[in-house]
Amino acid sequence: MFDFHKNIIIDESQITLEVKNILEKGLYNYTEKEALQIILNCIDLTTLEGADNREKVNALCEKGLNYHKRGNNIPNVAAICVYPSFARQVSEKLKGSNIKTACVAGAFPSGQSPLFVKLIEVKYAVDEGAEEVDMVISRGTFLEGNYQVIFDEIAAIKQACGNAHLKVILETGELQNLTNIRLASDISIAAGADFIKTSTGKILPAATEEAFYVMLQSIKTHYEATGKMIGIKPAGGISEPNQALNYFILLHHVLGDNWLNNKYFRVGASRLADKIAEKI
């Protein structure tokens, strides 16, 4: 049973220093091109706008399916991430490819709906073809200290996912401090998350290197205790290749080579993929 009172206190200045030191060391065992190739293959190409429509979603799928045609060993992306109403369209479009259909579901981006509503949306997304579900915790519930509610909701949504992988979005920019980010990471993993994810991309700050580093530490602790690998996904505001490389460096330093693939590493982005392809 998860001990909600075993809270790991994070020294924020120490984390900032550790992140700075790691990034100053830069890439090792990988060239920049090799790292960018891995990152591109780990991108969840995403559109989550109120103006999304079938034409826009179709164009996004076409883009995702065709990166490899540019040559220079440019890979395709890992997934196309959309709202549940487009899951069937995306699933049919991607059929026969290695690209996954991902959906945000469960009252994205606020998490502020009753659990039964969240479960209905998650089940709908999976029934429509979603192979991956990105849910978001209720930050209000978390900040009230109702950690058992957060745990129970994640566990219930994980069950509703069936065979679909569950990515749990913490929305780190609303969790106030790194100690809360560590606790939210630990709760999410204990409740059954296949991935933990920084942000929805709908608020600022979105992904930060410090939040990502703390989440990596949570995954490392869990792996050392259980042998189970949990994935991680920075998302929100990552639009430049050098930003993505920083997350790659931190991941490689903390968790090692086994995480450097799209089974355990994803990057949520809409503009990043084209820039990386051009740089490769």
N, C-alpha and C positions, 0 to 999 in steps of 0.2 A: 504494500500500500504506500502511496506517495506521502511523504512527510512534508506538509505545507509549511511547517514551522522551521524546517531546516534551511533557512535562508542564507545564501552565500553573499556576503557583503563585498561589493566590488569597489576597489580604489580607483576612481575615475582618472586621476592624474597618472597613476601607474599604467593603466590601460593605454592612455594616450601616448605615453613614452614607449611602451612595448610595440605599439602599432608603428610608430615613427621609426623605431630601430629596425623592425622587420622590413618595412618598405624601402629603407635606405640600402638594405642588402640587395634588393632587386631580385630578378629572376635567376634561378640556378637550375642546371640540368635541362633547361628548355631555352630555345631561342625565342625571340619575340614573335616570330612568325608561327612557330609551333604552338605557343601559348594562345595566340589569336585564333588559330585554327580550332583549338579545343574550345575556346570561349564561344565562337560562332556556333559550334555544334551543340552547345549547352544553352543557347538562347531560347526562351519562350517568346516567340514573336507575338506581340500583344496589341489588341485594340479593345478598349473598354470605355467607349464614349457614348453619350446619349444619341449622337448622330450616326451610330453604326447602322449599316443596312446590308442587305444581301450582296450588293455589288461591291461594297468596300471590303466585306469579309472574304468574298471570292478572290479579290485582287490580292489580299494579304496571303491567302493560301497559295496562290500562284507564285508569289514572291518567295514564300518559304520553300516551295518545291523546286525552285529553279536556281538556287545559289550555286549548286555543284556544276551547272552548265557554264559558269564563268571561267572555268579552268583554274590553273595554278593550285590544284588540290584544295579548292575552296569547298568546305562541306555544307550540307544543308543544316537548318536549325533543328532544335529538339522537338518543339511543339508549337502549335498555334493556340493562343489563349484568348477566349472570347466569353461573352455572356451566354447563359444556358440556351437562350432562344436560337442561337446559331450553332449549337452543338451538332445537330444532325447534318446540317449543311457542311460543316467542317469535316466531320467524320467521313462523309461520303466523298468529299473532295480529296481527302488524304488517303483513301483506301489504297492499299498496295504499297504505300510508302512506309518509311521508318519514323515518320513524324507523328507525334501524338496529338490527340485532341484534348485540350485542357480547358476547363471552365472555372470561372469564379462562381461561387454559390454559397448560400448560407448567410444572406443579408449583407453581401458585399456592397459598399466598403465599410459600413458602420458597425455591423454585427448586432445591430439593435432591433432584433425581432424575436418573438417567442421561438423556443426550440422547435416546436412542431412545424412552424413555417419554414425554418431553416432546413429541416429534414425533408420536407416536401420538395423544396427547390433542389437540394442535393440529389435526391432520388430521381427527380425529373431530368437533371443534367446527365446523370449516368445512363438512364433509360434512353436518352437521346443520342448517346454515343460518346460521352466524356470518358476518357481513360484516366484523367487526372482531375482532381478537384482542389481548387485553391479557396479555402475558407478563411475567415478572419474572426479573431476572438473579439468579444465585447470589451473594449478597454475600460468602459465605465464600470462594468462588473468586476474586472480585475482590480481597478484602483480602489474600489470599495472593500477589497480584501476577500471577496467571495470566490476564493480559489477553487473550492470544490465544484462550484457551478461551472467554471471554465473547464475543469478537468472532465466533468460529466458531459458537457456539450461536445467537446472534442471526441470523446469516446463514442458518443451516440452518432456523431456525424461520420466517424471512421467506419462504424458498423453499416451505416446507410450507404457508404461508398461501395460496398461489396468488394469487387476485385480492382476498383479504381484506386490509384494512389492518392493519398491525402497530403496536401501542403497546407500547413497552418501559418497564417499571416499574423504576426504579432503587432504590426503597426507601431514599430519601435519609437517613432517620433512622438507618440502620445503616451508612452509609458513612463515619462518623466526622468528616469535615471537608469544607469546600467545595471544596478542591483535588481530593479524590476524586470529588465530585459532578460537577465540570467534566470530569474524565477519563472518568468513566462515561458522561456525556452525549456526549462526542466519539466514544467507541468505539461507542455505540449508533447514532448517526447514520451513522457510517462503515460500519457493518455492515448498514444498510438499514432502520432504523426509520422508519416514516412519522410517528410521534409519539414523544416522550419524556414520561414520566409520573413524578410525584414518588413516589407511595406506594401501598401496598396498602390502607391504612386499618386494618391489623391490628396495627401497633406504634406506639409513641410515641417521639419526635415523628414525626408524619406530615408533611403538607405544611407548609413554612415559606416565608415570603416571600423569605428570603435564598437558600434552595436554588432556588426558582423563578427568581429573578433570575439566578443563575449559569447555570441551564439555558437561559434566554433568551439569554444572551450566547453560549453555544455554538451555538444555532440561528442567531443573527445572523452569527457568524463564518463558519459554513457557507454561509449564503445569500450573503454578500458574496463568497465564494470560488467558488461554483458556480452561483448563481442559483436554487437549489432550495429551496423552502419546506418546512420540517419543522414539524409540529404540536406542541402542548404541552398537557399535561393535569395540573393540580394536583388532587390527590385525597387524602382522609383528613382528617377533622376540620373540613371546611368546611361548617358548618351554619347560618351566619348571613349575610344579604345583605351586611353591611358587610365581612365577610371576603372574600367573592367579589368585591366591588368593588375591593378592594386588588389582587387578582390581575389584574383587568381593567386597572387603572391602570398596573401594572408592564408588562403585555404591550403596551399601547398606546404607552407611552413608549419601550420598547426596539425593538419590531418594527413598530409602526404599524398603520394601518387595515386593511391587507390580511389581517391575522391575526384580525381581530375577527369571525369567523364560525365555524360549527361544522365547516367543512372543516379548519381549522387550530387551533381552540381548543375544548377540552372541559373540563368540570369534573365530577369524580366525586363524586357525592353521593346521599344517600338522603332526608335531611330538608330540604335546602335549597330544593328546587323549590317546595314549598307556601308557604314563607315568602316567596319572591320573588314568586310569583303574588299573594299577599295584599298585598304592598307595592306592586306595580304597580297 
